[in-house]
Amino acid sequence: MNRILLALPLALVQLSAYADVAPEPPAETNYLGTIIFGILFVGLCIGFVWMVWRNDKIQKRKAKEQEHGRAAGPTS
């Protein structure tokens, strides 16, 4: 096990010598793509926060109903 752990850094150094160089990014950016990404990202963040808030509100309501001895909702 120790031999494997000691050989790992050496193997990583040797393999990095064979790695390809990454191509340069394009000089121009696509503004439309950036705007669409921003809208989707912000929308998904807002949706996530809304779902967490809604689920927390539902759990608090169920806990309050159970505290008062009522059923938490329709039972099957």
PDB file of N, CA, C and O in Angstrom:
ATOM      1  N   MET A   1       0.826  -1.194   0.000  1.00  0.00           N
ATOM      2  CA  MET A   1       0.000   0.000   0.000  1.00  0.00           C
ATOM      3  C   MET A   1       0.870   1.256   0.000  1.00  0.00           C
ATOM      4  O   MET A   1       0.581   2.227  -0.699  1.00  0.00           O
ATOM      5  N   ASN A   2       1.945   1.218   0.802  1.00  0.00           N
ATOM      6  CA  ASN A   2       2.832   2.376   0.869  1.00  0.00           C
ATOM      7  C   ASN A   2       3.518   2.618  -0.462  1.00  0.00           C
ATOM      8  O   ASN A   2       3.735   3.765  -0.853  1.00  0.00           O
ATOM      9  N   ARG A   3       3.864   1.534  -1.168  1.00  0.00           N
ATOM     10  CA  ARG A   3       4.521   1.696  -2.464  1.00  0.00           C
ATOM     11  C   ARG A   3       3.603   2.387  -3.461  1.00  0.00           C
ATOM     12  O   ARG A   3       4.044   3.214  -4.258  1.00  0.00           O
ATOM     13  N   ILE A   4       2.316   2.037  -3.407  1.00  0.00           N
ATOM     14  CA  ILE A   4       1.357   2.658  -4.315  1.00  0.00           C
ATOM     15  C   ILE A   4       1.242   4.150  -4.009  1.00  0.00           C
ATOM     16  O   ILE A   4       1.250   4.982  -4.916  1.00  0.00           O
ATOM     17  N   LEU A   5       1.134   4.477  -2.722  1.00  0.00           N
ATOM     18  CA  LEU A   5       1.005   5.884  -2.339  1.00  0.00           C
ATOM     19  C   LEU A   5       2.262   6.677  -2.668  1.00  0.00           C
ATOM     20  O   LEU A   5       2.176   7.854  -3.019  1.00  0.00           O
ATOM     21  N   LEU A   6       3.429   6.046  -2.557  1.00  0.00           N
ATOM     22  CA  LEU A   6       4.667   6.750  -2.882  1.00  0.00           C
ATOM     23  C   LEU A   6       4.849   6.891  -4.389  1.00  0.00           C
ATOM     24  O   LEU A   6       5.463   7.854  -4.847  1.00  0.00           O
ATOM     25  N   ALA A   7       4.326   5.946  -5.165  1.00  0.00           N
ATOM     26  CA  ALA A   7       4.477   6.000  -6.611  1.00  0.00           C
ATOM     27  C   ALA A   7       3.455   6.930  -7.268  1.00  0.00           C
ATOM     28  O   ALA A   7       3.646   7.349  -8.410  1.00  0.00           O
ATOM     29  N   LEU A   8       2.393   7.250  -6.569  1.00  0.00           N
ATOM     30  CA  LEU A   8       1.340   8.082  -7.147  1.00  0.00           C
ATOM     31  C   LEU A   8       1.837   9.469  -7.578  1.00  0.00           C
ATOM     32  O   LEU A   8       1.549   9.869  -8.706  1.00  0.00           O
ATOM     33  N   PRO A   9       2.556  10.214  -6.754  1.00  0.00           N
ATOM     34  CA  PRO A   9       3.044  11.527  -7.218  1.00  0.00           C
ATOM     35  C   PRO A   9       3.980  11.422  -8.423  1.00  0.00           C
ATOM     36  O   PRO A   9       3.930  12.255  -9.329  1.00  0.00           O
ATOM     37  N   LEU A  10       4.826  10.401  -8.429  1.00  0.00           N
ATOM     38  CA  LEU A  10       5.726  10.216  -9.559  1.00  0.00           C
ATOM     39  C   LEU A  10       4.943   9.920 -10.835  1.00  0.00           C
ATOM     40  O   LEU A  10       5.260  10.449 -11.900  1.00  0.00           O
ATOM     41  N   ALA A  11       3.923   9.077 -10.725  1.00  0.00           N
ATOM     42  CA  ALA A  11       3.099   8.754 -11.891  1.00  0.00           C
ATOM     43  C   ALA A  11       2.368   9.991 -12.393  1.00  0.00           C
ATOM     44  O   ALA A  11       2.244  10.183 -13.602  1.00  0.00           O
ATOM     45  N   LEU A  12       1.886  10.823 -11.495  1.00  0.00           N
ATOM     46  CA  LEU A  12       1.180  12.042 -11.904  1.00  0.00           C
ATOM     47  C   LEU A  12       2.129  12.998 -12.638  1.00  0.00           C
ATOM     48  O   LEU A  12       1.737  13.633 -13.617  1.00  0.00           O
ATOM     49  N   VAL A  13       3.347  13.097 -12.174  1.00  0.00           N
ATOM     50  CA  VAL A  13       4.316  13.968 -12.837  1.00  0.00           C
ATOM     51  C   VAL A  13       4.640  13.437 -14.233  1.00  0.00           C
ATOM     52  O   VAL A  13       4.727  14.207 -15.189  1.00  0.00           O
ATOM     53  N   GLN A  14       4.816  12.136 -14.343  1.00  0.00           N
ATOM     54  CA  GLN A  14       5.139  11.546 -15.642  1.00  0.00           C
ATOM     55  C   GLN A  14       3.966  11.673 -16.608  1.00  0.00           C
ATOM     56  O   GLN A  14       4.165  11.968 -17.787  1.00  0.00           O
ATOM     57  N   LEU A  15       2.748  11.455 -16.122  1.00  0.00           N
ATOM     58  CA  LEU A  15       1.583  11.559 -16.996  1.00  0.00           C
ATOM     59  C   LEU A  15       1.311  13.000 -17.422  1.00  0.00           C
ATOM     60  O   LEU A  15       0.781  13.232 -18.509  1.00  0.00           O
ATOM     61  N   SER A  16       1.664  13.962 -16.586  1.00  0.00           N
ATOM     62  CA  SER A  16       1.445  15.355 -16.955  1.00  0.00           C
ATOM     63  C   SER A  16       2.340  15.770 -18.117  1.00  0.00           C
ATOM     64  O   SER A  16       2.018  16.712 -18.841  1.00  0.00           O
ATOM     65  N   ALA A  17       3.454  15.078 -18.300  1.00  0.00           N
ATOM     66  CA  ALA A  17       4.345  15.384 -19.424  1.00  0.00           C
ATOM     67  C   ALA A  17       3.693  15.025 -20.751  1.00  0.00           C
ATOM     68  O   ALA A  17       4.023  15.615 -21.780  1.00  0.00           O
ATOM     69  N   TYR A  18       2.781  14.076 -20.744  1.00  0.00           N
ATOM     70  CA  TYR A  18       2.102  13.649 -21.965  1.00  0.00           C
ATOM     71  C   TYR A  18       0.769  14.369 -22.185  1.00  0.00           C
ATOM     72  O   TYR A  18       0.082  14.101 -23.171  1.00  0.00           O
ATOM     73  N   ALA A  19       0.406  15.254 -21.304  1.00  0.00           N
ATOM     74  CA  ALA A  19      -0.872  15.955 -21.422  1.00  0.00           C
ATOM     75  C   ALA A  19      -0.838  16.941 -22.576  1.00  0.00           C
ATOM     76  O   ALA A  19       0.192  17.554 -22.858  1.00  0.00           O
ATOM     77  N   ASP A  20      -1.977  17.086 -23.239  1.00  0.00           N
ATOM     78  CA  ASP A  20      -2.091  18.058 -24.327  1.00  0.00           C
ATOM     79  C   ASP A  20      -2.300  19.452 -23.756  1.00  0.00           C
ATOM     80  O   ASP A  20      -2.870  19.621 -22.678  1.00  0.00           O
ATOM     81  N   VAL A  21      -1.830  20.438 -24.493  1.00  0.00           N
ATOM     82  CA  VAL A  21      -2.031  21.828 -24.085  1.00  0.00           C
ATOM     83  C   VAL A  21      -3.454  22.225 -24.447  1.00  0.00           C
ATOM     84  O   VAL A  21      -3.933  21.930 -25.542  1.00  0.00           O
ATOM     85  N   ALA A  22      -4.122  22.893 -23.520  1.00  0.00           N
ATOM     86  CA  ALA A  22      -5.497  23.315 -23.763  1.00  0.00           C
ATOM     87  C   ALA A  22      -5.535  24.397 -24.836  1.00  0.00           C
ATOM     88  O   ALA A  22      -4.669  25.272 -24.859  1.00  0.00           O
ATOM     89  N   PRO A  23      -6.531  24.349 -25.727  1.00  0.00           N
ATOM     90  CA  PRO A  23      -6.633  25.396 -26.748  1.00  0.00           C
ATOM     91  C   PRO A  23      -7.034  26.731 -26.113  1.00  0.00           C
ATOM     92  O   PRO A  23      -7.654  26.774 -25.050  1.00  0.00           O
ATOM     93  N   GLU A  24      -6.666  27.798 -26.784  1.00  0.00           N
ATOM     94  CA  GLU A  24      -6.992  29.130 -26.269  1.00  0.00           C
ATOM     95  C   GLU A  24      -8.491  29.381 -26.401  1.00  0.00           C
ATOM     96  O   GLU A  24      -9.110  28.930 -27.365  1.00  0.00           O
ATOM     97  N   PRO A  25      -9.076  30.089 -25.449  1.00  0.00           N
ATOM     98  CA  PRO A  25     -10.498  30.399 -25.555  1.00  0.00           C
ATOM     99  C   PRO A  25     -10.740  31.395 -26.694  1.00  0.00           C
ATOM    100  O   PRO A  25      -9.821  32.110 -27.093  1.00  0.00           O
ATOM    101  N   PRO A  26     -11.957  31.446 -27.212  1.00  0.00           N
ATOM    102  CA  PRO A  26     -12.243  32.401 -28.292  1.00  0.00           C
ATOM    103  C   PRO A  26     -12.074  33.842 -27.806  1.00  0.00           C
ATOM    104  O   PRO A  26     -12.317  34.154 -26.640  1.00  0.00           O
ATOM    105  N   ALA A  27     -11.656  34.701 -28.719  1.00  0.00           N
ATOM    106  CA  ALA A  27     -11.409  36.095 -28.364  1.00  0.00           C
ATOM    107  C   ALA A  27     -12.705  36.834 -28.051  1.00  0.00           C
ATOM    108  O   ALA A  27     -12.726  37.710 -27.186  1.00  0.00           O
ATOM    109  N   GLU A  28     -13.788  36.485 -28.751  1.00  0.00           N
ATOM    110  CA  GLU A  28     -15.071  37.157 -28.540  1.00  0.00           C
ATOM    111  C   GLU A  28     -15.972  36.275 -27.691  1.00  0.00           C
ATOM    112  O   GLU A  28     -15.941  35.048 -27.790  1.00  0.00           O
ATOM    113  N   THR A  29     -16.772  36.922 -26.858  1.00  0.00           N
ATOM    114  CA  THR A  29     -17.737  36.170 -26.059  1.00  0.00           C
ATOM    115  C   THR A  29     -19.111  36.302 -26.680  1.00  0.00           C
ATOM    116  O   THR A  29     -19.414  37.287 -27.353  1.00  0.00           O
ATOM    117  N   ASN A  30     -19.927  35.309 -26.449  1.00  0.00           N
ATOM    118  CA  ASN A  30     -21.289  35.321 -26.960  1.00  0.00           C
ATOM    119  C   ASN A  30     -22.182  35.961 -25.893  1.00  0.00           C
ATOM    120  O   ASN A  30     -22.502  35.331 -24.885  1.00  0.00           O
ATOM    121  N   TYR A  31     -22.577  37.202 -26.118  1.00  0.00           N
ATOM    122  CA  TYR A  31     -23.355  37.918 -25.118  1.00  0.00           C
ATOM    123  C   TYR A  31     -24.734  37.310 -24.921  1.00  0.00           C
ATOM    124  O   TYR A  31     -25.247  37.289 -23.803  1.00  0.00           O
ATOM    125  N   LEU A  32     -25.334  36.819 -25.982  1.00  0.00           N
ATOM    126  CA  LEU A  32     -26.659  36.219 -25.863  1.00  0.00           C
ATOM    127  C   LEU A  32     -26.608  34.975 -24.980  1.00  0.00           C
ATOM    128  O   LEU A  32     -27.480  34.771 -24.136  1.00  0.00           O
ATOM    129  N   GLY A  33     -25.605  34.163 -25.173  1.00  0.00           N
ATOM    130  CA  GLY A  33     -25.446  32.966 -24.345  1.00  0.00           C
ATOM    131  C   GLY A  33     -25.214  33.323 -22.886  1.00  0.00           C
ATOM    132  O   GLY A  33     -25.734  32.663 -21.987  1.00  0.00           O
ATOM    133  N   THR A  34     -24.430  34.371 -22.654  1.00  0.00           N
ATOM    134  CA  THR A  34     -24.168  34.807 -21.283  1.00  0.00           C
ATOM    135  C   THR A  34     -25.442  35.313 -20.622  1.00  0.00           C
ATOM    136  O   THR A  34     -25.686  35.023 -19.451  1.00  0.00           O
ATOM    137  N   ILE A  35     -26.248  36.057 -21.347  1.00  0.00           N
ATOM    138  CA  ILE A  35     -27.503  36.582 -20.806  1.00  0.00           C
ATOM    139  C   ILE A  35     -28.470  35.435 -20.514  1.00  0.00           C
ATOM    140  O   ILE A  35     -29.113  35.420 -19.464  1.00  0.00           O
ATOM    141  N   ILE A  36     -28.576  34.483 -21.427  1.00  0.00           N
ATOM    142  CA  ILE A  36     -29.474  33.339 -21.205  1.00  0.00           C
ATOM    143  C   ILE A  36     -29.012  32.540 -19.993  1.00  0.00           C
ATOM    144  O   ILE A  36     -29.829  32.140 -19.163  1.00  0.00           O
ATOM    145  N   PHE A  37     -27.708  32.306 -19.889  1.00  0.00           N
ATOM    146  CA  PHE A  37     -27.185  31.589 -18.728  1.00  0.00           C
ATOM    147  C   PHE A  37     -27.506  32.342 -17.441  1.00  0.00           C
ATOM    148  O   PHE A  37     -27.936  31.732 -16.462  1.00  0.00           O
ATOM    149  N   GLY A  38     -27.306  33.648 -17.428  1.00  0.00           N
ATOM    150  CA  GLY A  38     -27.586  34.434 -16.229  1.00  0.00           C
ATOM    151  C   GLY A  38     -29.047  34.365 -15.822  1.00  0.00           C
ATOM    152  O   GLY A  38     -29.361  34.218 -14.641  1.00  0.00           O
ATOM    153  N   ILE A  39     -29.944  34.472 -16.799  1.00  0.00           N
ATOM    154  CA  ILE A  39     -31.373  34.399 -16.494  1.00  0.00           C
ATOM    155  C   ILE A  39     -31.740  33.028 -15.936  1.00  0.00           C
ATOM    156  O   ILE A  39     -32.466  32.925 -14.947  1.00  0.00           O
ATOM    157  N   LEU A  40     -31.232  31.972 -16.578  1.00  0.00           N
ATOM    158  CA  LEU A  40     -31.525  30.622 -16.093  1.00  0.00           C
ATOM    159  C   LEU A  40     -30.936  30.384 -14.708  1.00  0.00           C
ATOM    160  O   LEU A  40     -31.590  29.788 -13.852  1.00  0.00           O
ATOM    161  N   PHE A  41     -29.716  30.839 -14.479  1.00  0.00           N
ATOM    162  CA  PHE A  41     -29.069  30.645 -13.185  1.00  0.00           C
ATOM    163  C   PHE A  41     -29.831  31.356 -12.074  1.00  0.00           C
ATOM    164  O   PHE A  41     -30.109  30.765 -11.031  1.00  0.00           O
ATOM    165  N   VAL A  42     -30.163  32.602 -12.293  1.00  0.00           N
ATOM    166  CA  VAL A  42     -30.891  33.362 -11.271  1.00  0.00           C
ATOM    167  C   VAL A  42     -32.276  32.761 -11.060  1.00  0.00           C
ATOM    168  O   VAL A  42     -32.744  32.663  -9.926  1.00  0.00           O
ATOM    169  N   GLY A  43     -32.937  32.356 -12.153  1.00  0.00           N
ATOM    170  CA  GLY A  43     -34.256  31.745 -12.031  1.00  0.00           C
ATOM    171  C   GLY A  43     -34.226  30.447 -11.244  1.00  0.00           C
ATOM    172  O   GLY A  43     -35.107  30.197 -10.421  1.00  0.00           O
ATOM    173  N   LEU A  44     -33.226  29.626 -11.491  1.00  0.00           N
ATOM    174  CA  LEU A  44     -33.121  28.367 -10.749  1.00  0.00           C
ATOM    175  C   LEU A  44     -32.796  28.614  -9.277  1.00  0.00           C
ATOM    176  O   LEU A  44     -33.290  27.898  -8.406  1.00  0.00           O
ATOM    177  N   CYS A  45     -31.974  29.615  -8.995  1.00  0.00           N
ATOM    178  CA  CYS A  45     -31.673  29.947  -7.597  1.00  0.00           C
ATOM    179  C   CYS A  45     -32.935  30.423  -6.880  1.00  0.00           C
ATOM    180  O   CYS A  45     -33.199  30.010  -5.751  1.00  0.00           O
ATOM    181  N   ILE A  46     -33.707  31.281  -7.522  1.00  0.00           N
ATOM    182  CA  ILE A  46     -34.952  31.769  -6.921  1.00  0.00           C
ATOM    183  C   ILE A  46     -35.931  30.617  -6.734  1.00  0.00           C
ATOM    184  O   ILE A  46     -36.593  30.532  -5.700  1.00  0.00           O
ATOM    185  N   GLY A  47     -36.030  29.735  -7.715  1.00  0.00           N
ATOM    186  CA  GLY A  47     -36.918  28.572  -7.597  1.00  0.00           C
ATOM    187  C   GLY A  47     -36.523  27.668  -6.452  1.00  0.00           C
ATOM    188  O   GLY A  47     -37.389  27.163  -5.737  1.00  0.00           O
ATOM    189  N   PHE A  48     -35.226  27.453  -6.265  1.00  0.00           N
ATOM    190  CA  PHE A  48     -34.763  26.609  -5.166  1.00  0.00           C
ATOM    191  C   PHE A  48     -35.105  27.223  -3.819  1.00  0.00           C
ATOM    192  O   PHE A  48     -35.589  26.530  -2.924  1.00  0.00           O
ATOM    193  N   VAL A  49     -34.856  28.521  -3.668  1.00  0.00           N
ATOM    194  CA  VAL A  49     -35.165  29.199  -2.400  1.00  0.00           C
ATOM    195  C   VAL A  49     -36.670  29.155  -2.141  1.00  0.00           C
ATOM    196  O   VAL A  49     -37.090  28.950  -1.002  1.00  0.00           O
ATOM    197  N   TRP A  50     -37.479  29.341  -3.166  1.00  0.00           N
ATOM    198  CA  TRP A  50     -38.933  29.293  -3.013  1.00  0.00           C
ATOM    199  C   TRP A  50     -39.391  27.901  -2.569  1.00  0.00           C
ATOM    200  O   TRP A  50     -40.253  27.785  -1.698  1.00  0.00           O
ATOM    201  N   MET A  51     -38.820  26.842  -3.163  1.00  0.00           N
ATOM    202  CA  MET A  51     -39.207  25.484  -2.780  1.00  0.00           C
ATOM    203  C   MET A  51     -38.827  25.193  -1.334  1.00  0.00           C
ATOM    204  O   MET A  51     -39.608  24.577  -0.608  1.00  0.00           O
ATOM    205  N   VAL A  52     -37.647  25.622  -0.901  1.00  0.00           N
ATOM    206  CA  VAL A  52     -37.234  25.406   0.485  1.00  0.00           C
ATOM    207  C   VAL A  52     -38.152  26.170   1.417  1.00  0.00           C
ATOM    208  O   VAL A  52     -38.573  25.629   2.440  1.00  0.00           O
ATOM    209  N   TRP A  53     -38.472  27.407   1.093  1.00  0.00           N
ATOM    210  CA  TRP A  53     -39.359  28.223   1.924  1.00  0.00           C
ATOM    211  C   TRP A  53     -40.742  27.592   2.006  1.00  0.00           C
ATOM    212  O   TRP A  53     -41.334  27.527   3.083  1.00  0.00           O
ATOM    213  N   ARG A  54     -41.261  27.124   0.866  1.00  0.00           N
ATOM    214  CA  ARG A  54     -42.592  26.525   0.828  1.00  0.00           C
ATOM    215  C   ARG A  54     -42.630  25.237   1.650  1.00  0.00           C
ATOM    216  O   ARG A  54     -43.573  25.024   2.412  1.00  0.00           O
ATOM    217  N   ASN A  55     -41.629  24.383   1.509  1.00  0.00           N
ATOM    218  CA  ASN A  55     -41.597  23.135   2.264  1.00  0.00           C
ATOM    219  C   ASN A  55     -41.463  23.404   3.756  1.00  0.00           C
ATOM    220  O   ASN A  55     -42.068  22.701   4.565  1.00  0.00           O
ATOM    221  N   ASP A  56     -40.680  24.409   4.132  1.00  0.00           N
ATOM    222  CA  ASP A  56     -40.550  24.759   5.545  1.00  0.00           C
ATOM    223  C   ASP A  56     -41.888  25.254   6.094  1.00  0.00           C
ATOM    224  O   ASP A  56     -42.268  24.917   7.216  1.00  0.00           O
ATOM    225  N   LYS A  57     -42.593  26.047   5.305  1.00  0.00           N
ATOM    226  CA  LYS A  57     -43.892  26.561   5.729  1.00  0.00           C
ATOM    227  C   LYS A  57     -44.892  25.411   5.912  1.00  0.00           C
ATOM    228  O   LYS A  57     -45.661  25.401   6.872  1.00  0.00           O
ATOM    229  N   ILE A  58     -44.876  24.452   4.994  1.00  0.00           N
ATOM    230  CA  ILE A  58     -45.791  23.306   5.087  1.00  0.00           C
ATOM    231  C   ILE A  58     -45.461  22.463   6.319  1.00  0.00           C
ATOM    232  O   ILE A  58     -46.370  22.019   7.020  1.00  0.00           O
ATOM    233  N   GLN A  59     -44.181  22.239   6.589  1.00  0.00           N
ATOM    234  CA  GLN A  59     -43.793  21.450   7.755  1.00  0.00           C
ATOM    235  C   GLN A  59     -44.185  22.147   9.052  1.00  0.00           C
ATOM    236  O   GLN A  59     -44.624  21.492   9.997  1.00  0.00           O
ATOM    237  N   LYS A  60     -44.034  23.453   9.108  1.00  0.00           N
ATOM    238  CA  LYS A  60     -44.440  24.186  10.310  1.00  0.00           C
ATOM    239  C   LYS A  60     -45.942  24.100  10.520  1.00  0.00           C
ATOM    240  O   LYS A  60     -46.409  23.950  11.649  1.00  0.00           O
ATOM    241  N   ARG A  61     -46.714  24.195   9.408  1.00  0.00           N
ATOM    242  CA  ARG A  61     -48.164  24.099   9.517  1.00  0.00           C
ATOM    243  C   ARG A  61     -48.579  22.710  10.006  1.00  0.00           C
ATOM    244  O   ARG A  61     -49.467  22.590  10.850  1.00  0.00           O
ATOM    245  N   LYS A  62     -47.940  21.658   9.479  1.00  0.00           N
ATOM    246  CA  LYS A  62     -48.252  20.298   9.908  1.00  0.00           C
ATOM    247  C   LYS A  62     -47.910  20.098  11.372  1.00  0.00           C
ATOM    248  O   LYS A  62     -48.665  19.454  12.100  1.00  0.00           O
ATOM    249  N   ALA A  63     -46.784  20.641  11.814  1.00  0.00           N
ATOM    250  CA  ALA A  63     -46.388  20.516  13.213  1.00  0.00           C
ATOM    251  C   ALA A  63     -47.382  21.230  14.116  1.00  0.00           C
ATOM    252  O   ALA A  63     -47.716  20.732  15.191  1.00  0.00           O
ATOM    253  N   LYS A  64     -47.857  22.399  13.684  1.00  0.00           N
ATOM    254  CA  LYS A  64     -48.826  23.142  14.489  1.00  0.00           C
ATOM    255  C   LYS A  64     -50.143  22.393  14.554  1.00  0.00           C
ATOM    256  O   LYS A  64     -50.768  22.348  15.613  1.00  0.00           O
ATOM    257  N   GLU A  65     -50.588  21.795  13.436  1.00  0.00           N
ATOM    258  CA  GLU A  65     -51.834  21.041  13.426  1.00  0.00           C
ATOM    259  C   GLU A  65     -51.729  19.800  14.304  1.00  0.00           C
ATOM    260  O   GLU A  65     -52.691  19.451  14.988  1.00  0.00           O
ATOM    261  N   GLN A  66     -50.597  19.137  14.298  1.00  0.00           N
ATOM    262  CA  GLN A  66     -50.417  17.961  15.140  1.00  0.00           C
ATOM    263  C   GLN A  66     -50.353  18.358  16.605  1.00  0.00           C
ATOM    264  O   GLN A  66     -50.788  17.601  17.473  1.00  0.00           O
ATOM    265  N   GLU A  67     -49.821  19.524  16.884  1.00  0.00           N
ATOM    266  CA  GLU A  67     -49.733  20.008  18.255  1.00  0.00           C
ATOM    267  C   GLU A  67     -51.124  20.251  18.826  1.00  0.00           C
ATOM    268  O   GLU A  67     -51.358  20.023  20.012  1.00  0.00           O
ATOM    269  N   HIS A  68     -52.043  20.711  17.989  1.00  0.00           N
ATOM    270  CA  HIS A  68     -53.397  20.994  18.423  1.00  0.00           C
ATOM    271  C   HIS A  68     -54.290  19.765  18.358  1.00  0.00           C
ATOM    272  O   HIS A  68     -55.475  19.853  18.681  1.00  0.00           O
ATOM    273  N   GLY A  69     -53.750  18.621  17.946  1.00  0.00           N
ATOM    274  CA  GLY A  69     -54.509  17.386  17.950  1.00  0.00           C
ATOM    275  C   GLY A  69     -55.298  17.134  16.671  1.00  0.00           C
ATOM    276  O   GLY A  69     -56.070  16.178  16.602  1.00  0.00           O
ATOM    277  N   ARG A  70     -55.120  17.953  15.688  1.00  0.00           N
ATOM    278  CA  ARG A  70     -55.820  17.739  14.416  1.00  0.00           C
ATOM    279  C   ARG A  70     -54.948  16.877  13.507  1.00  0.00           C
ATOM    280  O   ARG A  70     -53.741  16.748  13.710  1.00  0.00           O
ATOM    281  N   ALA A  71     -55.584  16.301  12.515  1.00  0.00           N
ATOM    282  CA  ALA A  71     -54.834  15.523  11.527  1.00  0.00           C
ATOM    283  C   ALA A  71     -54.016  16.482  10.680  1.00  0.00           C
ATOM    284  O   ALA A  71     -54.410  17.625  10.446  1.00  0.00           O
ATOM    285  N   ALA A  72     -52.886  16.000  10.232  1.00  0.00           N
ATOM    286  CA  ALA A  72     -51.986  16.844   9.453  1.00  0.00           C
ATOM    287  C   ALA A  72     -52.428  16.969   8.000  1.00  0.00           C
ATOM    288  O   ALA A  72     -51.858  17.753   7.241  1.00  0.00           O
ATOM    289  N   GLY A  73     -53.396  16.236   7.628  1.00  0.00           N
ATOM    290  CA  GLY A  73     -53.864  16.291   6.240  1.00  0.00           C
ATOM    291  C   GLY A  73     -54.733  15.087   5.956  1.00  0.00           C
ATOM    292  O   GLY A  73     -55.026  14.305   6.859  1.00  0.00           O
ATOM    293  N   PRO A  74     -55.139  14.932   4.738  1.00  0.00           N
ATOM    294  CA  PRO A  74     -55.976  13.785   4.410  1.00  0.00           C
ATOM    295  C   PRO A  74     -55.211  12.482   4.597  1.00  0.00           C
ATOM    296  O   PRO A  74     -54.075  12.336   4.145  1.00  0.00           O
ATOM    297  N   THR A  75     -55.847  11.559   5.259  1.00  0.00           N
ATOM    298  CA  THR A  75     -55.230  10.239   5.466  1.00  0.00           C
ATOM    299  C   THR A  75     -55.892   9.231   4.573  1.00  0.00           C
ATOM    300  O   THR A  75     -57.096   9.297   4.328  1.00  0.00           O
ATOM    301  N   SER A  76     -55.099   8.284   4.077  1.00  0.00           N
ATOM    302  CA  SER A  76     -55.694   7.281   3.209  1.00  0.00           C
ATOM    303  C   SER A  76     -55.888   5.978   3.923  1.00  0.00           C
ATOM    304  O   SER A  76     -56.382   5.018   3.332  1.00  0.00           O
TER     305      SER A  76
END
